[in-house]
Every structure is written in structure tokens, then in C-alpha cells.
């Protein structure tokens, strides 16, 4: 089969969606399929692994003429919504120009991409959509935590726009792929996704490659501190990832003991704010901001404890990698994390946003090396059994074949 994996969002990107696209491409190509990756390049939409691209400037004059206060007042007058809709139309026109007839199946990676693709794809080609997280709930959380606005988040046009996109993107898809029961409940109950079209396919990883990468020292290695236990977190430095919760927990921990160092691997819009928070708390010597790194598997091999303090999470690649590294996990129970981490079996779960419980869990793991080794061993055994890339790809190709067959019969 020739397959298009398409996203409305930027590629390449540090995050789970891009990792998923790369993993799926790799697994499908190992099975003999041909796979293209399509996404947003800020100033263009393009085939990542090809030479086809469509600059957005080609359509700017048309959009400026069509999207006006007179023709589309709500869209035109709200910069965020106007930007989202303009990019969605850009995506439609770019895909129409590149041509979708060449594909046997299209696998969208978000509801905005699904809504765009449905309008221009040939009817004979199935549209499968992976929803990795609720864009609407992420936006709502951002609005609730916007200290500069007095607007009621539930009345916001941005919230209403993304809420409608959740419904539209899922309703136009022939099959919806989700990675957790939690997200299924969210999509069905809050956004009216058709439950009969949903299939649960958890994320996976190329386990042999990951383990070999753990043994590969990068060109820019990080020195492990002598006599200290390394706590590591690998995620974007954005509000929903809960790094501020982790820093508050670490501040309490630092009062008790200084036999640890925390590595924050990743970057994001909150980095400067978090660095300043560390300074105010007096823990800057114990927390290292490593930025985006290409050697995450190796860094995980140097750590003893993994932490994931997210306020919202579907089913984290970072947690999966930590499990394959044999690390005990101190995690929040947000979203699908309570399905991925088994409390007191391979990790410790705390309520989302609860810095005190996270502090207690980190302290327990630091104080009891045999306990954390047992949790880490359990995490590795579970991941080896349940996170195989081959298993995920087999399930995906079954869904693809089923949908292609149904289209031929209709």
C-alpha cells in the first residue's frame, strides 16, 4: 500500500506526534509499504521525505480577500481562529495541488488535518485519524491559565472553534485510532466522537534500536554528578507538562536532602520562566536545563529515576522510553498515564498538580534503592511485552486493510 501520514501541525517537531509518525513510517516500510509524511513547515506545507511543497504565500492574497469582517466576521476578527482556519485552508489547497489520488489510504494525525483532508480527498480512499490528545482541552487549559485575560474561557471563540473541530474531525473519519481508554471516554462524552468507529492501538517503539541507542554516547555527553542520584524528565517545557509542579516538589525535596540532581530534557515556551523559578527557589544548582537533545536514550541510561508531572497526557512516549530504560517512574495520574504506570508496581502515581505527593514519592525512591530497582525491573519487563513496534504495525495494517476493503464494497 501507499500511505500518507498527514498532520496540520509543524514537522519535524519535538513531541509525541512526530515520534509516532516516524515510528509508523519505519514499521510500515519494514513491511514493504510506501509511506509519505506531510505537514506544516511554517511557511509551507510539504512532503517531508520528498521534494513537493506549496508555499503559503501563494494563497495569502486569496485568503485576505475571502476572509474579511464582512464575509466571516467571527473568524476575521479573532487572530488565533483566523490563523488556524487559514492554515487549514492552506493544507487543503496544498494537498489538492500535490494530489491524493496516488494513495491507498490516508492516515491523519489530528482532527484539523482530518477536517481538511475530508473536503478534498477522493471518496474511494479511506481516512483514518489518530487523535493523540484533545486539542480543545489543551486550548481550554491554556485559556484558564491566561492571567492577562478576564474572558470566560468557556465563552471564548477559540474554545468553541476547537471544540467544533474535535467533533468535525472525528465525525468525518472512517476510523479513529486512540492510544488510551481515557482519551476514548473524553472524545465520546465531551466531543461526541462516534464510539463504533474507534479502535484502541497503544503506542509502541523499536525496542532493539532504542536499547542500542542507550549504549551510544553522544558527541556532547552530559557528565553524571559524582555521588548523586539523577532524576530525569523528558518533555516540552510548557504549562500542560506540569514542570512547575515538579520544581515545587524539588524545592521541598532540596530542604530535606541534596544527594540528587534533576535533568530537564526538552525545550519550550516556559523555559525562561522555569529557570527564573529555580533561581527564586534556590535550587538552580540542583536542576539542569539540557534543552532539546538527540541522545535521550543515552541520558536515560545515566539516570536512576524518571518523573512525568503532566497535567494532561494521553499516553506518553517519554514514559514508554523510561520503562524500556528500566527506570522507576514518579508520575502524575493525568489522562492515560494511569493506564501506562501501575502504582507501586512499576511507578508511583500522584494527583495532577499535587507537588506535595510528588515530593513524597521522589523522596521515597531516593531513600530506598532496592524499591526503585524493583519498580524499574517491573517497568522494563512490562514494556518489553507490550510496546513492540511490530505488534502496533500489525494492528495498524489490519485497520488499513479493513477500511480499504470496506471502501471497495461500498
N, C-alpha and C positions, 0 to 999 in steps of 0.2 A: 504494500500500500504506500501511497504518497500522502504524507500527513503534514498539515500546517498547525504549528503551535503558535498561537497569537495572543498578544496582550496589549491592552490600551496603555499600559504603563511603560516607564523607561526601561530599556535594556541596553547593555548589561547593567545590572544593579546589585548592590549588596543586599541580599534578602532572600527569603524563602521561595518566592515565586520564580526568581531567576534560577536558583539552585534546582528547583523542581523541573523547570523546562530543560535544563542541561542534563539532568539525570534521565528524564524521559527520552530525550533525543538519543542519548548514549545507549540506553537499554533497547530502544526500538531499532536502532541501526545495527546493533549486535544480532538482532533477529532478522535482518535483511530488509527492513523498511527504509524508505527515504523520508527524511524529516527536514522541514524548513522552520526557522524561528523568525517570527515577525513581531515588531514592537516599535515603541516610541523612541526616537533619537533626539528629543527636544526640538530640533529644528527640522525634523523629517520623520516620516515613518519608513521603515526599511526591513528588508530581509537580512537578518544578522549574518547568516552564513552564505550570502550570495552577493550579487552586485546590483540588486534592484532597490531603488529608493525613490521617494517622492518628497521633495522639499515642500514644507508647509507654505512657503511664500507664494507658491503657485495659486493657492486658493484664498489668500488673505483678502484681496480686493473683492472677491465674490462674497465672502462672509461679512465684510464690512458693509456691503450693500444690502445683504439679506437680513442680517441680524441687527435690527435698529429698534429704538424705543417705540416706533410706530408699528413695526411688524411683529416684534417679540419683546414686549416691554419688560416682563419679569427676567428673561434671560439677558437682555441687553444691559439692564441697569445693575446687575449684580456681577462684579468681576470674576468671582470664583465660578459661578454657574456658567457664565459666558465662556470662560476658559475651558471648562470641562466639555461643554457642548461643542465648541469649536474644534477641540481635539477629537471628539467622537466623529464629527463630520469629516475631519481630515483623515481619520482612519478609514472611514467608509470609502472615500474617494480614492485614497491610496491603494486600498485592496482592489477596488474596481479597476484601477489602472494596471496594477500588477497582474490581475486575473486569477480567479479562484477555480476556473474550470479544470485546472491541472491536478487538483487534489481529490483524493478519495474520501477524506474526512477532514474536518476542521475541528481543532480542539482549542477552544478559547480558555483563557486563564483568569477571567474576571467577568463580571456582569456587564460592564461598559463595553468590553470587546464583543461579548455575545450580542448585545443590542445592536451594535454597529454591523456586525457580520451578517446577522439575520436579514437585514434590509437589502443586501447586495449579493448574497451567495446563491448559486443555482439550487433549486429545490431538491434536486436528486442527491445533494451532498449533505450528509448528516452533520449536525452541530452538537458537539459535546462540550460542556463547560465545567471546568474545575473552579470552584469557589474556595479560595484559600483562607479568606477572612471576610467578615462583613464590613464592607466599605462604609455603609451607612452608620453602623455603630461606632466605627473608628472616628468618623467625622463628628458624630454626636458627642463623643467623649472629648474631642478637641474643643468643640463649641462650649461645653460645660466648664472647661478649664481655661477658657479665654478670659483673663482678668480685665482686659481692656474693653470688653463689650458688655452692655447691660441687656442685650436682646435675649429673650427667652429662647433657648436652644430648640425646643420643640416647635416653636413658631417660625424658626429660621427657614428661609427658602433653600439654603444649602442642605439642611436635613431632609426637607421634603423632596428635593431633587434626588439625592442619593437613595432615599427610601423607595422612590418610584423606580429607580434604576435596578435596585435589588429585585423587585418584582418583575420588571420587564425582562431583565437579563436571564432570570431563571425560567420564566414562563415561555420564552421563545426557544429554549434549548431542548433538543431531543433527549438528552441525558445530562444529569447533573452529578458531578463527582465531588464528594466531600471526604475529608480525612478524619472526621470525628463525629460521634453521636451528638455532642454538644452543639456543633455547628448545624447539624441537621435539625435539631429542635429549634434553634434560632431562626433558621431560614423558613421553616414550615410555619411556625407560630407567629413570628413577627413580620415576615415578608411574603407570606402566602405562596411559598415555593411549592410546586406540585410534588407531594411526597412519593407518588408512584413512579416518578422519573428519577429518583435519587438512588445512587449507588455509593456505598462506603468503600473507599480504597485508601487505606492509610499510606503515608509517605514511606519511602524506602531509600536505600543508599547502596552504592557499590562498595560492599564491605571489604573485599580484598584490597582495592585501591586505597580506601581510607586507612586501613591498617598499615599499608606500606608507606603512606604519606606521614603517618605518625613517627616513622623512623627516619624521615628525611629532614635533615637540619637545613633551615633556610639560609640564604645569603646574608640575612640580617637577623641573627638569632637574638633572643632575649635571655639575659643571664638570670638564672634562678637564684633567689636570695639564699645565702647560707643560713641554715638553722631555722628557716621559716617555712610554714605550710602555705602553699599557693592556692588561693581561692580564685576561680576564673569565671567570668561571664562573657559570653559572645553574643552580642545583639546590637541593634541600632541604638544610638543614644537619643531616643525620642521618648516622649512622655508615656505612651502606652506600654513601653517596655519596663517601666517601673524602676529605673535605675536610681531615681531619687529615694525610693523606698529602701533599696539596697544600701545606699550611702548613709541613710539614717540608722539602719541596722548596724553598719560597720562602725559608725560613730560610737554607739553603745558598746560594741564589742571591743573597741580600742581602749575604752576605760578599764575593761577587765584584763586585757592581755594584748601584747604586741608581738606575738610569735607567729604572725601571719602577714601575707601581702596579697592584695587583690589586684588582679589584672582585668581591666575592662577592654575587651577586644571589639572594636567597631567604632563607627562614627555616626554623626547625626546632628540635627539642629540644636540639640540641648547640650552639646559638649562643653561649650564655654561656661554655660550656667552651672553644669555639674562640677567643672574644675573649680569654679569660684566657691561652690558649696563645700567642696573638700577643704579649701583654704579656711573658710569660716568655721568649719568644724574642727580644724586642726589635725586632719587625717591625711593631708597631702603626701606625707612621706610613706604612707602605707597603701595608697591607691595609685596604680599606674594606668594612665590612659594610653593604650597602644595603638589606637586608630584602626583603620581597616588593614587587615593582614591577609596574605595569601597562604600562610602556613598555620592555619588554625589547628589542623590535626596534630602537628608537632607541639604547638603550645599546649594543647590539651594533655599531651603525654607528659608535660612538665608539671602539671597541676595535680592537686590531691582532692579538691572539692569543686564542684560546679554549682553555680547558682543562677536561677532564672526567676526574677521577681516580677514578671509581666503582670500588668493589669488586665490585659486582653490578649488571648493567644488561641490559635486553632489547634495546631499540633506541630510543635517547634522542631525544625531541622537541628537547631542548636542542641536541644535536649537529646535528640537521636544520636548526634555525634558524641555527646558527652557519655551516653550509655555505651557506645561502641568503644570509647576510650577507657571504660571500666571505672568511671567516676561516680561517687555518690552525689545525689542531686538535692540541693535545698531549693525548692521551687514554690511558687505560688500555686494555688489550685484554680487559677483563672482558666475559663474555657475548656479546651481539650487537654490541658496539662494534667488534670486529674485522671484522665484516661491513659496518659503516657507514663506517669510516675506513680508507682504504688507506694503509698505511705508506709514507712517502717519496713519495706521490703527492698526497694532499690533507691529510696529517697525519702525526704521529709517534706510534707506539704504544709504551707501556711496560707491563711486567708489573703486574697489580693489586697495589697495596700497596707498590710499589717507588719510594720517594721519590727515590732517587739517580738513577735513569734519567729520571724525570720532570724533575728538576732539570737534567740534561744536555740534555734536549730543549728545555726552556724557554730555557736559555742559548743553544742553537743558533739558535732562532727570533729571539731578541733580537739576536744578533750578525750575522745575515745577512738584511737586509730584502728582498733580491731573492728569496731562497729562500722566505721566508714569503709573499711576494706570489704566487709561482708556485703554492705549495700552496693558497693561498686562491682563486686563479683556477680551479684544477682542482676544488676543492670546490664552487664555485658552478656550474660547468658540469655537474658530475655531478648536483647537486641539482635543477637546472632540468630535466634529462632524466628523473630517476627519482622525484621527490617530488610530482608533480602530484596535487592533491585529486581532480580529475575521474577520473584513472586508478584511484585507490583506490575511489572511489564506484562506478565501473562494475563493478569486480570484486566489490564487496560486493553490489550489486543482482543480479549473476549468481548469487551464492551464495544469496541470499534467494529468488529466483525458483525456483531448482533445488529448494530444500528445501520450498517451498510446493507445487510440483508433485509431489514425492515423497509428501508427506502426502496429497494428493488421490488418488493412485494406491493408497495402502495401505488 
